[in-house]
Amino acid sequence: MSGKKSYNGVSDIPSGSRKMVQSLKEIVNCCPEAEIYAVLKDCNMDPNEAVNRLLSQAAHIPFCLQ
């Protein structure tokens, strides 16, 4: 087992981070909140870096950037 915690749903997102995740969801609306939170964690909770990563991922998904 890798020891990493999996964030599979909104209920797994800590309440202190939920507002930030919801704000980022307005920018990258095609990404699930759990994915947004996972990227935020990878970016040390830096919302700018997280948005950049999520948008670069979304650029490869045609329906995301309409």
Secondary structure, DSSP 8 states (H G I E B T S, - for coil): --------SGGGS-HHHHHHHHHHHHHSTTS-HHHHHHHHHHTTT-HHHHHHHHHHHHTTSTTTT-
